[in-house]
Amino acid sequence: MLCRAACSTSRKLVPALGSLGSRQKHSLPDLPYDYGALEPHINAQIMQLHHSKHHAAYVNNLNATEEKYGEALEKGELLEAIKRDFGSFAKLKEKLTTVSAGVQGSGWGWLGFNKEQGRLQIAACPNQDPLQGTTGLIPLLGIDVWEHAYYLQYKNVRPDYLKAIWNVVNWENVAERYMACKK
């Protein structure tokens, strides 16, 4: 339920990034029942832990992610390039996630800049093959899909890792790289 709400919220946010600064932060909703209401099947300690720690962490991470998107992307130029080249931020995210998930074995999913065309592009490189050396694209954002990057936490479920990685992208750095390679 929370993922559906968070994903839906993210889809709505990206086209309206300019208004992120004025958005109210999300808050942890109260449960409509006491933590102990599900005993003896689910004890109060588990309910309290899941609600006050896990659910609260999702809400806090959503707020932090929206703030990061707002800070980095509302600067304009990167967001405009994303819209121009992919149609929307959601489509960029979907395409880069799909390409990254499709890497066989180990490698990288990339958002790169094609200097000749002046456009953003998505690419994948197997193993440790460098993006610029193999495609000519200037690296802006790399997603490491070698199992060592996620195996301890996500085991062999790469799609879960790829869903989570978007919460820690340093968009300020991506925007800086984009501006630098345009010069």
Disulfide bonds with the S-S distance in Angstrom:
none
